[in-house]
Amino acid sequence: MTDPLSDVLGSLRLSGSLFSRAELDNPWSVSTRGREGGIFHAVVRGRCWARLAGENEPAIALERGDIVVLPGGHPHVMCDDLRRPPVPITSLPTRRDAGTRSVPTLEIRGAGPRTSLLCGRFDFERSDVHPVLSGLPPLLHLRGSDEDASAWLPAMLQLMVEELESGRPGSELVITRLADVLVTKAARAVLERPRAENSPELRGWLRGLTDPHVGQALGLVHRDPRRPWTAATLAAEVGLSRSGLFDRFSELVGEPPTRYLTRWRMHIASVALRTEQLSVSEVADRVGYTSESAFSKAFKRITGSSPGAYRRACTMH
């Protein structure tokens, strides 16, 4: 039996997109525009700072072996000095070593100490109603010196560098799986921090996972969305009163159990409509609706489009 965190992150279906390296000699400061999808930067050599775009955003000091993950692809700045004005990353010169299949390398040459980064972009099998992007903090930081990370992070970084440099068959698949592990471990690291339940960086389902009863209810919803769950039946399964689960779930997740169930069902339905050749009634049955009409109404209420219009819009892109 899987846990709720695995259920939700597994449903994202991460896929690798673009990977590169950066060789940056001090002084340097680089800004990256936002994108639909995730971004990560791993410090292979040296040290630097990372912060979300915006003058008042807090900065994170990164050391060798650290990784910063931006699950939602928010605009951000990487630099050697927070006082230095950034230049767009698109303005940096890029090289690819002749005669090799190595990944592109972005460069800033100077006289100062060098920082080497391994950068990756990854995409989700996403929908506007998936709970993960609203639950994860915009910026996750894994320290290579942390007790847990030190057991796996250096080896993973080394493997990623080797795969990127080799260009061997299957290397893209390996990197994709490693990116999947990075995001999962980053989310888990946030959950395992002391007093995670009261941490302001946790939102939505991630915060709900800090509570054993709410976390169990989330797991039941994820594993069996077809079941006609109510707050009462969920409460009975997790050993709470109906009002106890309703209040606790609403406080931590930010919405009642039945609305969360509906959004989870509509995410599953939206993926099926976009990727499978199923009729609307078959999709409705998959997510627990015996009436196509009731399903269509719920789908439009959550997504703003009817199932048919949603499918047609997806085929046009």
C-alpha positions in Angstrom: 0.0 0.0 0.0 1.4 3.4 -1.0 1.3 6.5 1.1 -0.6 9.6 0.1 2.5 11.6 -0.8 3.6 8.9 -3.2 0.1 8.7 -4.7 -0.1 12.4 -5.4 3.5 12.9 -6.6 3.3 9.7 -8.7 0.2 11.1 -10.5 2.2 14.1 -11.7 4.0 11.9 -14.3 7.2 14.0 -14.5 8.9 14.1 -17.8 12.4 15.5 -18.5 12.5 18.5 -20.7 15.8 20.5 -21.0 19.0 20.0 -19.1 22.1 22.2 -19.1 25.2 23.2 -17.1 26.3 26.6 -16.0 30.0 27.7 -15.5 29.9 31.1 -13.8 32.9 33.0 -12.6 32.3 35.8 -10.1 30.9 38.4 -10.5 27.5 37.1 -11.8 23.8 37.4 -11.3 21.2 35.7 -13.5 17.4 36.0 -13.7 15.1 33.3 -15.1 11.6 33.9 -16.3 8.8 31.8 -15.0 7.5 28.8 -17.0 4.8 26.2 -16.7 6.7 23.3 -15.2 9.4 22.7 -12.7 13.0 23.9 -12.5 15.9 22.7 -10.4 19.5 23.9 -9.9 22.2 21.8 -8.2 25.5 23.3 -7.0 28.3 21.1 -8.3 31.0 23.5 -7.4 31.3 26.7 -5.4 28.5 28.6 -3.7 25.8 31.1 -4.6 22.4 32.5 -3.6 18.9 31.8 -4.9 15.7 33.8 -4.4 12.3 34.2 -6.0 12.0 37.3 -8.2 10.9 40.4 -6.2 12.9 42.8 -4.2 11.5 41.6 -0.8 11.8 37.9 -1.4 14.1 36.1 1.1 17.3 34.6 -0.3 18.7 31.1 0.3 22.5 30.5 0.6 23.5 27.4 -1.5 26.7 25.4 -0.9 28.3 22.7 -3.0 26.0 19.7 -3.0 22.8 21.7 -2.4 19.8 21.6 -4.7 17.0 24.1 -5.1 13.7 23.0 -6.7 11.0 25.3 -8.0 8.0 23.0 -8.6 5.9 25.7 -10.2 8.7 27.2 -12.3 8.4 30.7 -10.6 10.7 33.5 -11.8 13.9 33.6 -9.8 17.4 34.9 -9.4 20.7 33.0 -8.9 23.7 35.1 -8.1 27.0 35.3 -6.2 26.1 38.6 -4.5 22.6 39.7 -3.6 23.5 43.3 -4.3 24.3 42.6 -7.9 21.7 43.4 -10.5 20.8 40.3 -12.5 20.9 39.8 -16.3 18.5 37.6 -18.2 19.7 34.0 -18.5 18.8 34.2 -22.2 21.6 36.7 -22.6 24.4 34.3 -21.5 26.6 32.8 -24.2 26.2 29.0 -24.6 28.7 26.5 -25.8 28.6 22.8 -26.7 31.9 21.0 -26.8 32.8 20.0 -30.3 32.9 16.3 -31.0 31.0 15.4 -27.9 27.4 14.9 -27.0 27.6 16.9 -23.8 24.7 19.2 -22.8 24.8 22.9 -23.5 26.9 25.0 -21.1 26.0 28.6 -20.1 29.1 30.6 -19.4 30.2 33.8 -17.6 34.0 34.2 -17.7 35.8 36.3 -15.2 38.7 36.4 -12.7 36.7 35.4 -9.6 35.9 32.0 -8.1 33.8 29.7 -10.2 30.4 28.3 -9.4 29.2 25.3 -11.4 25.5 24.5 -11.6 23.6 21.6 -13.0 20.2 22.9 -14.2 17.1 21.0 -15.2 13.6 21.7 -16.4 10.8 19.1 -16.1 7.2 19.1 -17.0 4.1 17.6 -15.4 1.2 15.6 -16.7 -0.7 18.5 -15.3 -4.2 19.9 -15.0 -5.4 23.1 -13.4 -7.1 21.2 -10.6 -4.2 19.0 -9.5 -3.6 19.7 -5.8 0.2 19.3 -5.8 1.1 22.7 -7.3 -1.1 24.6 -4.8 0.4 22.6 -1.9 4.1 22.7 -2.6 6.1 25.8 -1.5 7.4 27.8 -4.5 11.0 27.1 -3.6 12.4 23.9 -2.0 15.9 23.7 -0.7 17.8 20.4 0.0 21.1 20.8 1.7 23.7 18.3 0.8 25.1 18.5 4.3 21.8 17.4 5.9 22.1 14.1 7.6 19.5 12.4 5.4 20.6 14.0 2.1 24.3 13.3 2.6 23.5 9.6 2.2 22.2 9.9 -1.3 22.5 13.4 -2.8 26.2 13.4 -3.7 25.8 10.1 -5.5 22.7 11.3 -7.3 24.5 14.5 -8.5 27.4 12.5 -9.7 25.2 10.1 -11.6 23.3 13.0 -13.2 26.5 14.7 -14.3 27.8 11.4 -15.8 24.6 10.7 -17.6 24.4 14.3 -19.0 28.0 14.1 -20.2 27.8 10.7 -21.7 24.8 11.1 -24.0 24.4 7.4 -24.0 21.2 5.7 -25.1 18.6 5.9 -22.3 20.4 8.8 -20.5 17.3 11.0 -20.9 15.1 8.4 -19.2 17.6 8.1 -16.3 17.7 11.9 -15.8 13.9 12.0 -15.9 13.7 9.4 -13.1 16.3 11.2 -11.1 14.4 14.5 -11.4 11.3 12.6 -10.2 13.2 11.4 -7.1 14.5 15.0 -6.5 11.0 16.5 -6.3 9.7 13.6 -4.2 12.5 13.9 -1.7 12.3 17.7 -1.6 8.6 17.4 -0.7 9.3 14.8 1.9 12.1 16.8 3.4 9.6 19.7 3.9 7.2 17.4 5.7 9.8 16.0 8.0 11.0 19.4 9.3 10.2 20.1 13.0 6.6 21.3 13.7 5.8 20.9 10.0 2.1 21.2 10.8 2.5 24.8 11.9 5.0 25.7 9.1 3.7 28.6 6.9 5.4 27.1 3.9 3.1 24.1 3.8 -0.3 24.5 2.1 -3.1 22.3 1.0 -2.7 18.5 0.9 0.9 18.7 2.0 -0.1 20.3 5.3 -2.9 17.7 5.6 -0.4 14.9 5.4 1.2 16.1 8.7 -1.9 14.9 10.5 -2.3 11.1 10.8 -6.1 11.1 10.4 -6.3 13.6 7.6 -3.3 12.0 5.9 -5.1 8.6 6.0 -8.2 10.1 4.6 -6.2 11.7 1.8 -4.7 8.3 1.0 -8.1 6.7 0.8 -9.4 9.3 -1.6 -6.3 9.0 -3.8 -6.4 5.2 -3.9 -10.1 4.7 -4.5 -11.7 7.8 -6.1 -14.6 5.8 -7.5 -15.9 4.9 -4.1 -18.9 7.1 -3.0 -17.0 8.8 -0.2 -18.7 11.2 2.2 -17.2 12.9 5.2 -19.0 10.3 7.4 -17.6 7.3 5.6 -14.1 8.7 5.5 -14.4 9.5 9.2 -15.5 6.0 10.0 -12.4 4.6 8.1 -9.9 6.8 10.0 -11.4 6.6 13.4 -12.9 10.1 13.9 -16.3 11.5 14.2 -17.8 13.1 11.1 -17.5 16.6 12.5 -14.0 15.9 13.9 -12.7 14.9 10.4 -14.6 17.6 8.6 -13.2 20.4 10.9 -9.6 19.0 10.9 -9.6 18.3 7.2 -11.0 21.7 6.3 -8.5 23.5 8.6 -5.4 21.8 7.3 -6.2 21.2 3.6 -8.2 24.4 3.2 -11.4 22.7 1.9 -13.9 20.1 3.1 -13.2 16.4 2.3 -16.0 16.1 -0.4 -14.7 19.1 -2.3 -11.2 17.8 -2.3 -12.5 14.5 -3.5 -14.3 16.2 -6.4 -11.2 18.1 -7.4 -9.1 14.9 -7.3 -11.7 13.2 -9.4 -11.7 16.0 -11.9 -7.9 15.9 -12.2 -8.1 12.2 -13.0 -10.9 12.9 -15.5 -9.1 15.7 -17.2 -6.0 13.5 -17.8 -8.2 10.8 -19.2 -10.0 13.1 -21.5 -6.7 14.5 -22.8 -4.8 11.3 -23.1 -7.2 8.4 -23.7 -9.9 7.5 -26.2 -12.7 7.1 -23.7 -16.3 8.4 -24.0 -17.4 11.0 -21.5 -19.6 8.3 -19.8 -16.6 6.0 -19.5 -14.6 8.8 -17.9 -17.5 9.5 -15.6 -17.6 5.9 -14.5 -13.9 5.8 -13.9 -14.2 8.6 -11.3 -17.3 7.4 -9.5 -20.2 9.0 -11.3 -23.1 6.9 -12.4 -24.7 9.8 -14.3 -22.9 11.5 -17.2 -24.9 14.6 -16.6 -23.9 14.9 -13.0 -20.3 14.3 -14.0 -20.4 17.0 -16.7 -21.9 19.5 -14.3 -19.2 18.8 -11.7 -16.4 18.9 -14.3 -17.6 22.3 -15.6 -18.0 23.7 -12.1 -14.4 22.8 -11.2 -12.6 23.4 -14.6 -14.9 26.0 -16.2 -15.4 23.8 -19.3 -17.6 20.9 -20.2 -15.8 17.6 -20.8 -16.3 17.8 -24.5 -15.1 21.4 -24.8 -12.1 20.6 -22.6 -11.1 17.6 -24.9 -11.5 19.7 -28.0 -9.4 22.5 -26.6 -6.6 20.0 -25.7 -6.6 18.5 -29.2 -6.0 22.0 -30.7 -2.7 22.5 -28.8 
